[in-house]
Amino acid sequence: MSAPDFAAWMRRAQEVQQRIGALQRELARRRVEGEAGAGLVRAVVSGELRVLEIAINPQLLAGGDRGMLQDLVAAAVNAALASAQCMVQEEMQRAAATLQVSAGTPPQGGPE
C-alpha cells in the first residue's frame, strides 16, 4: 500500500469511527418499551440496554401475589431488552451498509 493509499485509508477509518460513535450516542438516547401481563407491568430501557423505568399497575400490587409480580417484572424487562437489542442490531447493520456503499464496496448480497 502506497503512502497516499494508506493516508486515505486512515482518513476513512477515522470517519467510520466517528460515524459509529455518533450512532452509539443517538441509540443511547432512544427509549424502548416492553410489557407483560397485558400491560400490567411496563419496562423502559435505553439503546445502551439500561433499565430506565419500571411501571406497575396498582391493581397488580393490590393482588398481593409477589411471585406473579416478580415474574411479570422480569418478563417486561426482558421484552424491553430484546426490543432494544433488535433496534441496535438493525441500526448497526443499516450503518454498515451505508458505510460500505459510501466506500464504494457493494453491500452484501448486491452486485459485485
Biopython code that builds the backbone (N, CA, C, O; Angstrom):
import numpy as np
from Bio.PDB.StructureBuilder import StructureBuilder

atoms = [
    (1, "MET", "N", (0.866, -1.176, 0.000)),
    (1, "MET", "CA", (0.000, 0.000, 0.000)),
    (1, "MET", "C", (0.902, 1.225, 0.000)),
    (1, "MET", "O", (1.811, 1.344, 0.822)),
    (2, "SER", "N", (0.643, 2.117, -0.916)),
    (2, "SER", "CA", (1.473, 3.317, -1.006)),
    (2, "SER", "C", (1.078, 4.305, 0.085)),
    (2, "SER", "O", (0.037, 4.158, 0.726)),
    (3, "ALA", "N", (1.926, 5.316, 0.288)),
    (3, "ALA", "CA", (1.677, 6.323, 1.324)),
    (3, "ALA", "C", (0.355, 7.059, 1.101)),
    (3, "ALA", "O", (-0.393, 7.233, 2.063)),
    (4, "PRO", "N", (0.027, 7.500, -0.123)),
    (4, "PRO", "CA", (-1.266, 8.168, -0.316)),
    (4, "PRO", "C", (-2.443, 7.230, -0.036)),
    (4, "PRO", "O", (-3.449, 7.652, 0.534)),
    (5, "ASP", "N", (-2.321, 5.956, -0.437)),
    (5, "ASP", "CA", (-3.384, 4.987, -0.168)),
    (5, "ASP", "C", (-3.560, 4.791, 1.334)),
    (5, "ASP", "O", (-4.683, 4.725, 1.833)),
    (6, "PHE", "N", (-2.451, 4.700, 2.042)),
    (6, "PHE", "CA", (-2.513, 4.497, 3.487)),
    (6, "PHE", "C", (-3.142, 5.706, 4.173)),
    (6, "PHE", "O", (-3.945, 5.549, 5.093)),
    (7, "ALA", "N", (-2.785, 6.904, 3.734)),
    (7, "ALA", "CA", (-3.355, 8.116, 4.328)),
    (7, "ALA", "C", (-4.864, 8.171, 4.081)),
    (7, "ALA", "O", (-5.629, 8.532, 4.975)),
    (8, "ALA", "N", (-5.285, 7.814, 2.875)),
    (8, "ALA", "CA", (-6.721, 7.804, 2.566)),
    (8, "ALA", "C", (-7.430, 6.744, 3.397)),
    (8, "ALA", "O", (-8.534, 6.973, 3.891)),
    (9, "TRP", "N", (-6.802, 5.595, 3.551)),
    (9, "TRP", "CA", (-7.384, 4.524, 4.363)),
    (9, "TRP", "C", (-7.530, 4.968, 5.815)),
    (9, "TRP", "O", (-8.545, 4.679, 6.448)),
    (10, "MET", "N", (-6.538, 5.658, 6.344)),
    (10, "MET", "CA", (-6.585, 6.141, 7.729)),
    (10, "MET", "C", (-7.697, 7.184, 7.901)),
    (10, "MET", "O", (-8.420, 7.165, 8.897)),
    (11, "ARG", "N", (-7.832, 8.094, 6.927)),
    (11, "ARG", "CA", (-8.918, 9.089, 6.988)),
    (11, "ARG", "C", (-10.275, 8.389, 6.986)),
    (11, "ARG", "O", (-11.184, 8.760, 7.729)),
    (12, "ARG", "N", (-10.392, 7.380, 6.142)),
    (12, "ARG", "CA", (-11.650, 6.624, 6.039)),
    (12, "ARG", "C", (-11.942, 5.909, 7.366)),
    (12, "ARG", "O", (-13.085, 5.891, 7.824)),
    (13, "ALA", "N", (-10.927, 5.333, 7.969)),
    (13, "ALA", "CA", (-11.106, 4.634, 9.250)),
    (13, "ALA", "C", (-11.554, 5.606, 10.332)),
    (13, "ALA", "O", (-12.412, 5.267, 11.148)),
    (14, "GLN", "N", (-10.994, 6.793, 10.352)),
    (14, "GLN", "CA", (-11.408, 7.794, 11.344)),
    (14, "GLN", "C", (-12.844, 8.238, 11.113)),
    (14, "GLN", "O", (-13.596, 8.447, 12.065)),
    (15, "GLU", "N", (-13.223, 8.381, 9.849)),
    (15, "GLU", "CA", (-14.598, 8.763, 9.522)),
    (15, "GLU", "C", (-15.585, 7.690, 9.984)),
    (15, "GLU", "O", (-16.632, 7.999, 10.552)),
    (16, "VAL", "N", (-15.242, 6.446, 9.737)),
    (16, "VAL", "CA", (-16.099, 5.333, 10.169)),
    (16, "VAL", "C", (-16.220, 5.331, 11.680)),
    (16, "VAL", "O", (-17.319, 5.164, 12.210)),
    (17, "GLN", "N", (-15.132, 5.509, 12.370)),
    (17, "GLN", "CA", (-15.135, 5.537, 13.834)),
    (17, "GLN", "C", (-16.026, 6.672, 14.353)),
    (17, "GLN", "O", (-16.773, 6.487, 15.313)),
    (18, "GLN", "N", (-15.946, 7.831, 13.725)),
    (18, "GLN", "CA", (-16.782, 8.964, 14.134)),
    (18, "GLN", "C", (-18.260, 8.678, 13.897)),
    (18, "GLN", "O", (-19.096, 8.999, 14.741)),
    (19, "ARG", "N", (-18.585, 8.081, 12.764)),
    (19, "ARG", "CA", (-19.986, 7.762, 12.462)),
    (19, "ARG", "C", (-20.538, 6.730, 13.450)),
    (19, "ARG", "O", (-21.674, 6.851, 13.907)),
    (20, "ILE", "N", (-19.745, 5.735, 13.771)),
    (20, "ILE", "CA", (-20.197, 4.720, 14.726)),
    (20, "ILE", "C", (-20.396, 5.344, 16.099)),
    (20, "ILE", "O", (-21.368, 5.029, 16.785)),
    (21, "GLY", "N", (-19.499, 6.216, 16.506)),
    (21, "GLY", "CA", (-19.640, 6.904, 17.786)),
    (21, "GLY", "C", (-20.907, 7.747, 17.838)),
    (21, "GLY", "O", (-21.607, 7.765, 18.850)),
    (22, "ALA", "N", (-21.198, 8.444, 16.744)),
    (22, "ALA", "CA", (-22.414, 9.263, 16.680)),
    (22, "ALA", "C", (-23.656, 8.373, 16.747)),
    (22, "ALA", "O", (-24.628, 8.718, 17.420)),
    (23, "LEU", "N", (-23.631, 7.250, 16.065)),
    (23, "LEU", "CA", (-24.758, 6.324, 16.100)),
    (23, "LEU", "C", (-24.958, 5.766, 17.507)),
    (23, "LEU", "O", (-26.089, 5.668, 17.982)),
    (24, "GLN", "N", (-23.873, 5.404, 18.167)),
    (24, "GLN", "CA", (-23.982, 4.883, 19.535)),
    (24, "GLN", "C", (-24.569, 5.928, 20.473)),
    (24, "GLN", "O", (-25.381, 5.593, 21.336)),
    (25, "ARG", "N", (-24.172, 7.189, 20.321)),
    (25, "ARG", "CA", (-24.733, 8.254, 21.162)),
    (25, "ARG", "C", (-26.221, 8.440, 20.886)),
    (25, "ARG", "O", (-27.007, 8.655, 21.808)),
    (26, "GLU", "N", (-26.602, 8.355, 19.616)),
    (26, "GLU", "CA", (-28.012, 8.504, 19.282)),
    (26, "GLU", "C", (-28.828, 7.338, 19.831)),
    (26, "GLU", "O", (-29.913, 7.539, 20.377)),
    (27, "LEU", "N", (-28.313, 6.127, 19.688)),
    (27, "LEU", "CA", (-29.019, 4.952, 20.204)),
    (27, "LEU", "C", (-29.167, 5.022, 21.723)),
    (27, "LEU", "O", (-30.183, 4.591, 22.268)),
    (28, "ALA", "N", (-28.164, 5.559, 22.403)),
    (28, "ALA", "CA", (-28.219, 5.672, 23.868)),
    (28, "ALA", "C", (-29.367, 6.574, 24.302)),
    (28, "ALA", "O", (-29.903, 6.407, 25.397)),
    (29, "ARG", "N", (-29.751, 7.528, 23.456)),
    (29, "ARG", "CA", (-30.847, 8.445, 23.792)),
    (29, "ARG", "C", (-32.224, 7.843, 23.513)),
    (29, "ARG", "O", (-33.228, 8.333, 24.030)),
    (30, "ARG", "N", (-32.279, 6.804, 22.717)),
    (30, "ARG", "CA", (-33.570, 6.198, 22.376)),
    (30, "ARG", "C", (-34.107, 5.381, 23.548)),
    (30, "ARG", "O", (-33.357, 4.839, 24.361)),
    (31, "ARG", "N", (-35.433, 5.315, 23.600)),
    (31, "ARG", "CA", (-36.121, 4.562, 24.650)),
    (31, "ARG", "C", (-36.982, 3.492, 23.991)),
    (31, "ARG", "O", (-37.658, 3.749, 22.995)),
    (32, "VAL", "N", (-36.948, 2.290, 24.557)),
    (32, "VAL", "CA", (-37.716, 1.166, 24.035)),
    (32, "VAL", "C", (-38.513, 0.579, 25.192)),
    (32, "VAL", "O", (-38.004, 0.453, 26.305)),
    (33, "GLU", "N", (-39.780, 0.218, 24.920)),
    (33, "GLU", "CA", (-40.647, -0.313, 25.958)),
    (33, "GLU", "C", (-40.909, -1.800, 25.755)),
    (33, "GLU", "O", (-40.885, -2.314, 24.637)),
    (34, "GLY", "N", (-41.158, -2.471, 26.873)),
    (34, "GLY", "CA", (-41.614, -3.849, 26.864)),
    (34, "GLY", "C", (-42.668, -3.966, 27.944)),
    (34, "GLY", "O", (-42.627, -3.247, 28.942)),
    (35, "GLU", "N", (-43.621, -4.878, 27.744)),
    (35, "GLU", "CA", (-44.657, -5.032, 28.753)),
    (35, "GLU", "C", (-44.971, -6.503, 28.962)),
    (35, "GLU", "O", (-44.616, -7.361, 28.155)),
    (36, "ALA", "N", (-45.647, -6.763, 30.068)),
    (36, "ALA", "CA", (-46.063, -8.122, 30.403)),
    (36, "ALA", "C", (-47.387, -8.045, 31.147)),
    (36, "ALA", "O", (-47.761, -7.004, 31.687)),
    (37, "GLY", "N", (-48.085, -9.174, 31.161)),
    (37, "GLY", "CA", (-49.358, -9.212, 31.882)),
    (37, "GLY", "C", (-50.381, -8.285, 31.271)),
    (37, "GLY", "O", (-51.091, -7.581, 31.989)),
    (38, "ALA", "N", (-50.465, -8.276, 29.947)),
    (38, "ALA", "CA", (-51.415, -7.412, 29.238)),
    (38, "ALA", "C", (-51.263, -5.949, 29.656)),
    (38, "ALA", "O", (-52.249, -5.226, 29.795)),
    (39, "GLY", "N", (-50.021, -5.529, 29.852)),
    (39, "GLY", "CA", (-49.757, -4.128, 30.178)),
    (39, "GLY", "C", (-49.746, -3.801, 31.654)),
    (39, "GLY", "O", (-49.612, -2.635, 32.026)),
    (40, "LEU", "N", (-49.885, -4.813, 32.513)),
    (40, "LEU", "CA", (-49.861, -4.546, 33.955)),
    (40, "LEU", "C", (-48.484, -4.103, 34.427)),
    (40, "LEU", "O", (-48.362, -3.353, 35.396)),
    (41, "VAL", "N", (-47.444, -4.572, 33.737)),
    (41, "VAL", "CA", (-46.075, -4.158, 34.055)),
    (41, "VAL", "C", (-45.434, -3.687, 32.760)),
    (41, "VAL", "O", (-45.527, -4.345, 31.724)),
    (42, "ARG", "N", (-44.779, -2.528, 32.842)),
    (42, "ARG", "CA", (-44.119, -1.945, 31.678)),
    (42, "ARG", "C", (-42.702, -1.573, 32.075)),
    (42, "ARG", "O", (-42.467, -1.008, 33.143)),
    (43, "ALA", "N", (-41.757, -1.901, 31.194)),
    (43, "ALA", "CA", (-40.355, -1.551, 31.420)),
    (43, "ALA", "C", (-39.876, -0.699, 30.252)),
    (43, "ALA", "O", (-40.247, -0.933, 29.102)),
    (44, "VAL", "N", (-39.050, 0.289, 30.564)),
    (44, "VAL", "CA", (-38.458, 1.153, 29.546)),
    (44, "VAL", "C", (-36.944, 1.027, 29.677)),
    (44, "VAL", "O", (-36.388, 1.165, 30.767)),
    (45, "VAL", "N", (-36.283, 0.762, 28.543)),
    (45, "VAL", "CA", (-34.822, 0.658, 28.532)),
    (45, "VAL", "C", (-34.272, 1.593, 27.457)),
    (45, "VAL", "O", (-34.982, 2.010, 26.542)),
    (46, "SER", "N", (-32.995, 1.904, 27.598)),
    (46, "SER", "CA", (-32.325, 2.754, 26.607)),
    (46, "SER", "C", (-31.647, 1.882, 25.558)),
    (46, "SER", "O", (-31.565, 0.662, 25.699)),
    (47, "GLY", "N", (-31.169, 2.531, 24.514)),
    (47, "GLY", "CA", (-30.381, 1.843, 23.498)),
    (47, "GLY", "C", (-29.046, 1.353, 24.021)),
    (47, "GLY", "O", (-28.349, 0.598, 23.343)),
    (48, "GLU", "N", (-28.683, 1.781, 25.233)),
    (48, "GLU", "CA", (-27.480, 1.275, 25.899)),
    (48, "GLU", "C", (-27.805, 0.040, 26.723)),
    (48, "GLU", "O", (-26.945, -0.491, 27.426)),
    (49, "LEU", "N", (-29.054, -0.415, 26.636)),
    (49, "LEU", "CA", (-29.551, -1.577, 27.364)),
    (49, "LEU", "C", (-29.549, -1.353, 28.869)),
    (49, "LEU", "O", (-29.235, -2.254, 29.647)),
    (50, "ARG", "N", (-29.904, -0.143, 29.261)),
    (50, "ARG", "CA", (-30.045, 0.198, 30.681)),
    (50, "ARG", "C", (-31.520, 0.376, 30.992)),
    (50, "ARG", "O", (-32.255, 1.008, 30.235)),
    (51, "VAL", "N", (-31.942, -0.187, 32.112)),
    (51, "VAL", "CA", (-33.334, -0.047, 32.531)),
    (51, "VAL", "C", (-33.535, 1.377, 33.040)),
    (51, "VAL", "O", (-32.836, 1.826, 33.949)),
    (52, "LEU", "N", (-34.493, 2.078, 32.447)),
    (52, "LEU", "CA", (-34.755, 3.466, 32.807)),
    (52, "LEU", "C", (-35.977, 3.606, 33.705)),
    (52, "LEU", "O", (-36.050, 4.513, 34.534)),
    (53, "GLU", "N", (-36.931, 2.705, 33.532)),
    (53, "GLU", "CA", (-38.204, 2.868, 34.241)),
    (53, "GLU", "C", (-38.923, 1.521, 34.332)),
    (53, "GLU", "O", (-38.874, 0.708, 33.409)),
    (54, "ILE", "N", (-39.586, 1.310, 35.458)),
    (54, "ILE", "CA", (-40.489, 0.178, 35.639)),
    (54, "ILE", "C", (-41.814, 0.762, 36.116)),
    (54, "ILE", "O", (-41.844, 1.503, 37.099)),
    (55, "ALA", "N", (-42.899, 0.438, 35.437)),
    (55, "ALA", "CA", (-44.228, 0.914, 35.842)),
    (55, "ALA", "C", (-45.092, -0.307, 36.151)),
    (55, "ALA", "O", (-45.187, -1.233, 35.346)),
    (56, "ILE", "N", (-45.715, -0.298, 37.320)),
    (56, "ILE", "CA", (-46.552, -1.413, 37.755)),
    (56, "ILE", "C", (-47.951, -0.881, 38.010)),
    (56, "ILE", "O", (-48.136, 0.071, 38.768)),
    (57, "ASN", "N", (-48.930, -1.499, 37.373)),
    (57, "ASN", "CA", (-50.321, -1.111, 37.552)),
    (57, "ASN", "C", (-50.721, -1.352, 39.011)),
    (57, "ASN", "O", (-50.468, -2.434, 39.540)),
    (58, "PRO", "N", (-51.334, -0.374, 39.664)),
    (58, "PRO", "CA", (-51.712, -0.518, 41.077)),
    (58, "PRO", "C", (-52.595, -1.721, 41.368)),
    (58, "PRO", "O", (-52.509, -2.280, 42.461)),
    (59, "GLN", "N", (-53.435, -2.137, 40.440)),
    (59, "GLN", "CA", (-54.282, -3.295, 40.715)),
    (59, "GLN", "C", (-53.462, -4.575, 40.855)),
    (59, "GLN", "O", (-53.884, -5.505, 41.542)),
    (60, "LEU", "N", (-52.311, -4.632, 40.219)),
    (60, "LEU", "CA", (-51.436, -5.793, 40.378)),
    (60, "LEU", "C", (-50.845, -5.815, 41.783)),
    (60, "LEU", "O", (-50.688, -6.881, 42.378)),
    (61, "LEU", "N", (-50.519, -4.645, 42.306)),
    (61, "LEU", "CA", (-49.977, -4.550, 43.660)),
    (61, "LEU", "C", (-51.032, -4.932, 44.703)),
    (61, "LEU", "O", (-50.715, -5.529, 45.731)),
    (62, "ALA", "N", (-52.267, -4.584, 44.428)),
    (62, "ALA", "CA", (-53.345, -4.871, 45.378)),
    (62, "ALA", "C", (-53.598, -6.366, 45.506)),
    (62, "ALA", "O", (-54.089, -6.833, 46.534)),
    (63, "GLY", "N", (-53.260, -7.119, 44.455)),
    (63, "GLY", "CA", (-53.479, -8.570, 44.489)),
    (63, "GLY", "C", (-52.591, -9.285, 45.485)),
    (63, "GLY", "O", (-52.954, -10.343, 45.998)),
    (64, "GLY", "N", (-51.438, -8.718, 45.760)),
    (64, "GLY", "CA", (-50.536, -9.291, 46.754)),
    (64, "GLY", "C", (-49.798, -10.548, 46.321)),
    (64, "GLY", "O", (-49.183, -11.204, 47.160)),
    (65, "ASP", "N", (-49.836, -10.907, 45.044)),
    (65, "ASP", "CA", (-49.143, -12.104, 44.572)),
    (65, "ASP", "C", (-47.714, -11.723, 44.189)),
    (65, "ASP", "O", (-47.437, -11.326, 43.058)),
    (66, "ARG", "N", (-46.827, -11.855, 45.155)),
    (66, "ARG", "CA", (-45.426, -11.439, 44.971)),
    (66, "ARG", "C", (-44.750, -12.194, 43.835)),
    (66, "ARG", "O", (-44.038, -11.596, 43.028)),
    (67, "GLY", "N", (-44.966, -13.489, 43.769)),
    (67, "GLY", "CA", (-44.329, -14.301, 42.733)),
    (67, "GLY", "C", (-44.742, -13.877, 41.340)),
    (67, "GLY", "O", (-43.908, -13.794, 40.439)),
    (68, "MET", "N", (-46.035, -13.608, 41.157)),
    (68, "MET", "CA", (-46.506, -13.168, 39.843)),
    (68, "MET", "C", (-45.913, -11.804, 39.496)),
    (68, "MET", "O", (-45.510, -11.570, 38.357)),
    (69, "LEU", "N", (-45.862, -10.914, 40.468)),
    (69, "LEU", "CA", (-45.283, -9.594, 40.236)),
    (69, "LEU", "C", (-43.827, -9.714, 39.792)),
    (69, "LEU", "O", (-43.410, -9.059, 38.837)),
    (70, "GLN", "N", (-43.058, -10.546, 40.483)),
    (70, "GLN", "CA", (-41.654, -10.731, 40.113)),
    (70, "GLN", "C", (-41.525, -11.295, 38.704)),
    (70, "GLN", "O", (-40.679, -10.849, 37.930)),
    (71, "ASP", "N", (-42.356, -12.269, 38.372)),
    (71, "ASP", "CA", (-42.310, -12.861, 37.033)),
    (71, "ASP", "C", (-42.663, -11.843, 35.954)),
    (71, "ASP", "O", (-42.026, -11.791, 34.902)),
    (72, "LEU", "N", (-43.686, -11.032, 36.226)),
    (72, "LEU", "CA", (-44.107, -10.043, 35.240)),
    (72, "LEU", "C", (-43.061, -8.943, 35.055)),
    (72, "LEU", "O", (-42.844, -8.478, 33.936)),
    (73, "VAL", "N", (-42.417, -8.527, 36.141)),
    (73, "VAL", "CA", (-41.357, -7.515, 36.025)),
    (73, "VAL", "C", (-40.208, -8.074, 35.189)),
    (73, "VAL", "O", (-39.703, -7.400, 34.292)),
    (74, "ALA", "N", (-39.802, -9.296, 35.482)),
    (74, "ALA", "CA", (-38.715, -9.904, 34.707)),
    (74, "ALA", "C", (-39.098, -10.032, 33.237)),
    (74, "ALA", "O", (-38.281, -9.754, 32.359)),
    (75, "ALA", "N", (-40.332, -10.450, 32.962)),
    (75, "ALA", "CA", (-40.777, -10.611, 31.582)),
    (75, "ALA", "C", (-40.812, -9.266, 30.847)),
    (75, "ALA", "O", (-40.407, -9.182, 29.688)),
    (76, "ALA", "N", (-41.291, -8.226, 31.513)),
    (76, "ALA", "CA", (-41.343, -6.904, 30.884)),
    (76, "ALA", "C", (-39.940, -6.375, 30.591)),
    (76, "ALA", "O", (-39.690, -5.832, 29.515)),
    (77, "VAL", "N", (-39.030, -6.535, 31.547)),
    (77, "VAL", "CA", (-37.652, -6.079, 31.345)),
    (77, "VAL", "C", (-37.013, -6.864, 30.202)),
    (77, "VAL", "O", (-36.357, -6.276, 29.342)),
    (78, "ASN", "N", (-37.195, -8.173, 30.181)),
    (78, "ASN", "CA", (-36.615, -8.975, 29.111)),
    (78, "ASN", "C", (-37.199, -8.612, 27.747)),
    (78, "ASN", "O", (-36.475, -8.597, 26.752)),
    (79, "ALA", "N", (-38.495, -8.319, 27.691)),
    (79, "ALA", "CA", (-39.112, -7.905, 26.425)),
    (79, "ALA", "C", (-38.527, -6.575, 25.953)),
    (79, "ALA", "O", (-38.231, -6.408, 24.770)),
    (80, "ALA", "N", (-38.364, -5.645, 26.865)),
    (80, "ALA", "CA", (-37.795, -4.343, 26.503)),
    (80, "ALA", "C", (-36.349, -4.488, 26.043)),
    (80, "ALA", "O", (-35.948, -3.877, 25.052)),
    (81, "LEU", "N", (-35.565, -5.294, 26.754)),
    (81, "LEU", "CA", (-34.168, -5.502, 26.375)),
    (81, "LEU", "C", (-34.058, -6.170, 25.008)),
    (81, "LEU", "O", (-33.202, -5.804, 24.202)),
    (82, "ALA", "N", (-34.917, -7.143, 24.747)),
    (82, "ALA", "CA", (-34.893, -7.820, 23.446)),
    (82, "ALA", "C", (-35.223, -6.829, 22.327)),
    (82, "ALA", "O", (-34.592, -6.857, 21.271)),
    (83, "SER", "N", (-36.203, -5.959, 22.552)),
    (83, "SER", "CA", (-36.557, -4.948, 21.543)),
    (83, "SER", "C", (-35.409, -3.969, 21.327)),
    (83, "SER", "O", (-35.116, -3.587, 20.194)),
    (84, "ALA", "N", (-34.765, -3.566, 22.409)),
    (84, "ALA", "CA", (-33.639, -2.637, 22.296)),
    (84, "ALA", "C", (-32.474, -3.282, 21.551)),
    (84, "ALA", "O", (-31.842, -2.637, 20.714)),
    (85, "GLN", "N", (-32.185, -4.543, 21.844)),
    (85, "GLN", "CA", (-31.100, -5.233, 21.158)),
    (85, "GLN", "C", (-31.392, -5.342, 19.665)),
    (85, "GLN", "O", (-30.499, -5.163, 18.836)),
    (86, "CYS", "N", (-32.629, -5.632, 19.333)),
    (86, "CYS", "CA", (-33.036, -5.719, 17.931)),
    (86, "CYS", "C", (-32.859, -4.361, 17.242)),
    (86, "CYS", "O", (-32.348, -4.288, 16.125)),
    (87, "MET", "N", (-33.283, -3.292, 17.913)),
    (87, "MET", "CA", (-33.149, -1.947, 17.363)),
    (87, "MET", "C", (-31.676, -1.616, 17.109)),
    (87, "MET", "O", (-31.328, -1.103, 16.045)),
    (88, "VAL", "N", (-30.819, -1.906, 18.077)),
    (88, "VAL", "CA", (-29.394, -1.616, 17.944)),
    (88, "VAL", "C", (-28.803, -2.411, 16.785)),
    (88, "VAL", "O", (-28.052, -1.866, 15.975)),
    (89, "GLN", "N", (-29.137, -3.689, 16.705)),
    (89, "GLN", "CA", (-28.611, -4.533, 15.635)),
    (89, "GLN", "C", (-29.053, -4.014, 14.262)),
    (89, "GLN", "O", (-28.242, -3.939, 13.338)),
    (90, "GLU", "N", (-30.324, -3.659, 14.127)),
    (90, "GLU", "CA", (-30.824, -3.143, 12.851)),
    (90, "GLU", "C", (-30.121, -1.840, 12.464)),
    (90, "GLU", "O", (-29.746, -1.657, 11.306)),
    (91, "GLU", "N", (-29.944, -0.947, 13.418)),
    (91, "GLU", "CA", (-29.290, 0.331, 13.121)),
    (91, "GLU", "C", (-27.822, 0.138, 12.762)),
    (91, "GLU", "O", (-27.306, 0.822, 11.877)),
    (92, "MET", "N", (-27.152, -0.777, 13.434)),
    (92, "MET", "CA", (-25.742, -1.046, 13.121)),
    (92, "MET", "C", (-25.615, -1.672, 11.732)),
    (92, "MET", "O", (-24.692, -1.342, 10.988)),
    (93, "GLN", "N", (-26.532, -2.571, 11.378)),
    (93, "GLN", "CA", (-26.498, -3.171, 10.044)),
    (93, "GLN", "C", (-26.765, -2.112, 8.976)),
    (93, "GLN", "O", (-26.119, -2.102, 7.928)),
    (94, "ARG", "N", (-27.717, -1.225, 9.247)),
    (94, "ARG", "CA", (-28.019, -0.143, 8.305)),
    (94, "ARG", "C", (-26.795, 0.761, 8.138)),
    (94, "ARG", "O", (-26.455, 1.159, 7.024)),
    (95, "ALA", "N", (-26.142, 1.076, 9.249)),
    (95, "ALA", "CA", (-24.951, 1.930, 9.190)),
    (95, "ALA", "C", (-23.825, 1.237, 8.439)),
    (95, "ALA", "O", (-23.122, 1.873, 7.653)),
    (96, "ALA", "N", (-23.647, -0.056, 8.670)),
    (96, "ALA", "CA", (-22.594, -0.799, 7.975)),
    (96, "ALA", "C", (-22.847, -0.813, 6.472)),
    (96, "ALA", "O", (-21.915, -0.656, 5.683)),
    (97, "ALA", "N", (-24.101, -0.999, 6.072)),
    (97, "ALA", "CA", (-24.428, -0.986, 4.645)),
    (97, "ALA", "C", (-24.162, 0.388, 4.042)),
    (97, "ALA", "O", (-23.646, 0.494, 2.930)),
    (98, "THR", "N", (-24.514, 1.430, 4.774)),
    (98, "THR", "CA", (-24.271, 2.796, 4.303)),
    (98, "THR", "C", (-22.780, 3.053, 4.147)),
    (98, "THR", "O", (-22.342, 3.646, 3.161)),
    (99, "LEU", "N", (-22.005, 2.604, 5.124)),
    (99, "LEU", "CA", (-20.557, 2.811, 5.054)),
    (99, "LEU", "C", (-19.943, 2.034, 3.901)),
    (99, "LEU", "O", (-19.011, 2.519, 3.259)),
    (100, "GLN", "N", (-20.452, 0.826, 3.627)),
    (100, "GLN", "CA", (-19.935, 0.050, 2.505)),
    (100, "GLN", "C", (-20.218, 0.753, 1.191)),
    (100, "GLN", "O", (-19.348, 0.833, 0.323)),
    (101, "VAL", "N", (-21.436, 1.266, 1.040)),
    (101, "VAL", "CA", (-21.812, 1.954, -0.195)),
    (101, "VAL", "C", (-20.970, 3.213, -0.381)),
    (101, "VAL", "O", (-20.492, 3.490, -1.481)),
    (102, "SER", "N", (-20.788, 3.982, 0.714)),
    (102, "SER", "CA", (-20.021, 5.222, 0.583)),
    (102, "SER", "C", (-18.534, 4.947, 0.347)),
    (102, "SER", "O", (-17.810, 5.811, -0.149)),
    (103, "ALA", "N", (-18.085, 3.749, 0.702)),
    (103, "ALA", "CA", (-16.682, 3.394, 0.466)),
    (103, "ALA", "C", (-16.494, 2.808, -0.930)),
    (103, "ALA", "O", (-15.371, 2.536, -1.353)),
    (104, "GLY", "N", (-17.610, 2.615, -1.641)),
    (104, "GLY", "CA", (-17.502, 2.059, -2.981)),
    (104, "GLY", "C", (-17.546, 0.555, -2.991)),
    (104, "GLY", "O", (-17.319, -0.058, -4.034)),
    (105, "THR", "N", (-17.833, -0.065, -1.856)),
    (105, "THR", "CA", (-17.925, -1.504, -1.758)),
    (105, "THR", "C", (-19.390, -1.888, -1.871)),
    (105, "THR", "O", (-20.218, -1.315, -1.163)),
    (106, "PRO", "N", (-19.745, -2.835, -2.734)),
    (106, "PRO", "CA", (-21.151, -3.199, -2.836)),
    (106, "PRO", "C", (-21.620, -3.841, -1.538)),
    (106, "PRO", "O", (-20.877, -4.617, -0.936)),
    (107, "PRO", "N", (-22.861, -3.528, -1.085)),
    (107, "PRO", "CA", (-23.373, -4.145, 0.127)),
    (107, "PRO", "C", (-23.510, -5.645, -0.068)),
    (107, "PRO", "O", (-23.597, -6.118, -1.202)),
    (108, "GLN", "N", (-23.530, -6.395, 1.020)),
    (108, "GLN", "CA", (-23.675, -7.841, 0.946)),
    (108, "GLN", "C", (-24.954, -8.177, 0.194)),
    (108, "GLN", "O", (-26.001, -7.563, 0.395)),
    (109, "GLY", "N", (-24.835, -9.161, -0.670)),
    (109, "GLY", "CA", (-25.987, -9.574, -1.436)),
    (109, "GLY", "C", (-26.188, -8.736, -2.690)),
    (109, "GLY", "O", (-27.060, -9.044, -3.502)),
    (110, "GLY", "N", (-25.406, -7.696, -2.859)),
    (110, "GLY", "CA", (-25.535, -6.818, -4.030)),
    (110, "GLY", "C", (-24.620, -7.272, -5.150)),
    (110, "GLY", "O", (-23.876, -8.239, -4.988)),
    (111, "PRO", "N", (-24.663, -6.594, -6.272)),
    (111, "PRO", "CA", (-23.782, -6.939, -7.389)),
    (111, "PRO", "C", (-22.335, -6.677, -7.034)),
    (111, "PRO", "O", (-22.020, -5.726, -6.318)),
    (112, "GLU", "N", (-21.472, -7.515, -7.532)),
    (112, "GLU", "CA", (-20.043, -7.370, -7.213)),
    (112, "GLU", "C", (-19.295, -6.738, -8.353)),
    (112, "GLU", "O", (-18.083, -6.538, -8.261)),
]
sb = StructureBuilder()
sb.init_structure("model")
sb.init_model(0)
sb.init_chain("A")
sb.init_seg("    ")
for serial, (resi, resn, name, xyz) in enumerate(atoms, 1):
    if name == "N":
        sb.init_residue(resn, " ", resi, " ")
    sb.init_atom(name, np.array(xyz, "f"), 0.0, 1.0, " ", f" {name:<3s}", serial, name[0])
structure = sb.get_structure()
